[in-house]
Amino acid sequence: MADNRYYHGLSNVHYSVVTEAIDSTTGEVETTYGTVKAWKGAVGISFDSEASLDNFFADNGVYAVTSKNSGYTGSLEIAQIPDDVYISVYGQTKSTDGLMTETDKDVKKYIALMFEFAADAQARRVVFYKVALSLPTVEGNTDEDTIEVQTRTLDLTAVPRPDDGKIKAFTTVDATAYATFYNAVPVAA
């Protein structure tokens, strides 16, 4: 029997490029997503809440606790960054002879980041709707007696969508949304 008190086994990392358009008649932002793509080689992921709790004092004591949810910050450790992420997310270019080029004019895009924890008893699948990725650090070590695999760690910042304030959602194996979770970025109506 699976234990649902904890989860582990990060797998099925996927991403989708975010597009935000401003409606010319209303001036409101509309968020849409591109094709969902698999991102193989996930090693670890973590998100820390940026929500704040503040005491409001009245009648000589704490009268209420207010909160503000500003999103999450965290990191994704990954075996490798595919060329498509460099091109579609980081805005870099790849020449016909295969040279990937980064410039100071590259325009980075937000992504929806999707993943699951395989050993969760509920098989939880999670989506963060608007995530900024840091550029990867360039580092490596020489091989010694044993090979130490070099991974890349990207800083993540997940913020609310401007059109509806959604930050993240999750579903479990018993929900209808579970079966089609990776077909398109799932957004509840």
C-alpha positions as CSV (number, residue, x, y, z in Angstrom):
1,M,0.0,0.0,0.0
2,A,1.3,3.5,-0.9
3,D,1.9,6.0,1.8
4,N,0.3,9.3,1.1
5,R,2.0,11.2,3.9
6,Y,4.9,12.1,1.7
7,Y,6.0,12.0,-1.9
8,H,9.1,11.5,-3.9
9,G,10.1,10.4,-7.4
10,L,10.0,13.6,-9.6
11,S,9.2,12.7,-13.1
12,N,7.4,13.9,-16.3
13,V,8.7,17.4,-16.3
14,H,7.0,19.3,-19.1
15,Y,6.9,23.0,-20.2
16,S,4.9,25.3,-22.4
17,V,5.8,28.8,-23.5
18,V,3.5,31.5,-22.2
19,T,2.0,34.2,-24.4
20,E,0.4,37.2,-23.0
21,A,-1.7,39.5,-25.3
22,I,-3.5,42.6,-24.4
23,D,-7.1,42.8,-25.7
24,S,-7.3,46.0,-27.7
25,T,-10.9,46.7,-26.7
26,T,-10.8,46.0,-22.9
27,G,-7.1,46.5,-22.2
28,E,-7.1,43.2,-20.3
29,V,-4.3,40.6,-20.5
30,E,-5.1,37.2,-21.9
31,T,-2.7,34.3,-21.2
32,T,-2.3,31.5,-23.6
33,Y,0.1,28.6,-23.9
34,G,2.0,26.9,-26.7
35,T,2.5,23.2,-27.2
36,V,3.4,21.2,-24.1
37,K,6.8,19.6,-24.5
38,A,8.6,17.0,-22.4
39,W,11.8,18.0,-20.6
40,K,13.7,14.9,-19.8
41,G,16.4,14.4,-17.2
42,A,14.7,15.9,-14.1
43,V,16.8,15.4,-10.9
44,G,15.1,17.7,-8.4
45,I,12.7,20.5,-8.0
46,S,11.7,22.8,-5.1
47,F,9.4,25.8,-4.6
48,D,9.3,28.0,-1.6
49,S,6.2,30.1,-1.0
50,E,6.6,33.9,-1.2
51,A,3.3,34.4,0.7
52,S,3.4,36.7,3.6
53,L,1.3,36.8,6.8
54,D,0.9,40.1,8.6
55,N,-0.8,40.8,11.9
56,F,-3.4,43.6,12.0
57,F,-3.7,45.1,15.4
58,A,-6.9,46.6,16.9
59,D,-8.5,46.6,20.3
60,N,-5.1,46.2,21.9
61,G,-4.3,42.9,20.2
62,V,-4.1,40.9,17.0
63,Y,-7.4,41.6,15.4
64,A,-6.8,39.8,12.1
65,V,-4.1,38.2,10.0
66,T,-3.8,39.4,6.5
67,S,-1.9,37.6,3.7
68,K,-0.5,38.3,0.3
69,N,0.4,35.5,-2.1
70,S,3.2,36.7,-4.4
71,G,4.0,33.3,-5.8
72,Y,7.0,31.0,-5.3
73,T,10.8,30.9,-5.8
74,G,12.8,27.7,-6.2
75,S,15.0,25.7,-8.4
76,L,15.0,22.9,-11.0
77,E,18.0,20.6,-11.2
78,I,18.1,19.0,-14.6
79,A,20.5,16.7,-16.5
80,Q,20.6,19.0,-19.6
81,I,18.9,21.9,-21.2
82,P,17.5,21.0,-24.6
83,D,18.2,23.3,-27.6
84,D,14.5,24.1,-27.8
85,V,14.5,25.7,-24.4
86,Y,17.5,27.9,-25.4
87,I,15.6,29.0,-28.5
88,S,11.9,29.2,-27.4
89,V,12.4,30.2,-23.8
90,Y,15.7,32.0,-23.6
91,G,15.3,33.6,-27.0
92,Q,18.7,32.5,-28.3
93,T,19.4,31.6,-31.9
94,K,20.8,28.6,-33.6
95,S,22.6,29.1,-36.9
96,T,22.3,26.7,-39.9
97,D,25.7,25.3,-39.0
98,G,24.6,24.5,-35.4
99,L,26.0,27.4,-33.4
100,M,23.8,28.5,-30.5
101,T,24.2,32.2,-29.8
102,E,23.3,34.2,-26.7
103,T,23.1,38.0,-27.0
104,D,22.3,40.9,-24.7
105,K,19.2,41.5,-26.8
106,D,17.6,38.0,-26.3
107,V,14.0,38.2,-25.0
108,K,13.3,35.5,-22.4
109,K,9.8,34.1,-22.1
110,Y,7.8,32.7,-19.2
111,I,6.8,29.1,-19.2
112,A,4.1,26.9,-17.6
113,L,6.1,24.2,-15.7
114,M,4.4,20.8,-15.2
115,F,5.6,17.7,-13.3
116,E,4.6,14.9,-11.1
117,F,5.7,12.9,-8.1
118,A,5.5,9.2,-9.0
119,A,5.6,7.8,-5.5
120,D,2.8,10.0,-4.2
121,A,-0.1,7.8,-3.3
122,Q,-2.4,10.2,-5.2
123,A,0.0,10.5,-8.1
124,R,-0.1,14.2,-7.9
125,R,0.5,16.2,-11.1
126,V,1.3,19.9,-10.6
127,V,1.4,22.9,-12.9
128,F,2.8,26.4,-12.2
129,Y,1.3,28.8,-14.7
130,K,3.9,31.5,-15.1
131,V,7.5,30.7,-14.3
132,A,10.7,32.7,-15.2
133,L,13.9,30.6,-15.5
134,S,17.3,32.0,-14.7
135,L,20.1,31.4,-17.2
136,P,22.1,28.3,-16.4
137,T,25.6,28.6,-14.8
138,V,28.3,27.3,-17.0
139,E,30.5,24.9,-15.0
140,G,32.1,21.5,-15.2
141,N,34.8,19.3,-13.7
142,T,37.4,17.0,-15.1
143,D,36.8,13.3,-14.8
144,E,38.7,11.5,-12.1
145,D,38.6,7.8,-10.9
146,T,34.9,7.9,-11.1
147,I,32.6,10.0,-13.4
148,E,30.6,12.6,-11.6
149,V,27.6,13.6,-13.7
150,Q,27.3,17.4,-14.1
151,T,23.8,18.8,-13.8
152,R,22.3,22.2,-14.4
153,T,20.3,24.1,-11.7
154,L,18.0,26.8,-12.8
155,D,16.5,29.3,-10.4
156,L,12.7,29.5,-10.8
157,T,10.3,32.3,-10.0
158,A,6.5,31.5,-10.3
159,V,4.3,34.6,-10.2
160,P,0.5,35.1,-10.6
161,R,-1.0,35.3,-14.1
162,P,-2.0,38.9,-14.8
163,D,-5.5,38.0,-16.1
164,D,-6.8,35.9,-13.3
165,G,-4.1,35.6,-10.5
166,K,-3.7,31.9,-10.9
167,I,-0.3,30.6,-9.7
168,K,-0.5,26.8,-9.6
169,A,-2.9,23.9,-9.7
170,F,-2.6,20.2,-9.1
171,T,-4.7,17.1,-9.8
172,T,-4.7,13.5,-8.5
173,V,-5.1,10.2,-10.3
174,D,-8.8,10.0,-9.5
175,A,-9.6,13.3,-11.2
176,T,-10.8,13.7,-14.8
177,A,-8.0,16.3,-15.5
178,Y,-5.4,13.7,-14.7
179,A,-5.6,11.7,-18.0
180,T,-5.2,14.8,-20.2
181,F,-2.9,16.8,-18.0
182,Y,0.1,16.9,-20.4
183,N,-2.0,17.3,-23.6
184,A,-2.4,21.1,-22.9
185,V,-1.7,23.3,-19.9
186,P,-4.7,22.6,-17.7
187,V,-6.6,25.7,-16.5
188,A,-9.8,25.4,-14.6
189,A,-12.7,27.5,-15.8
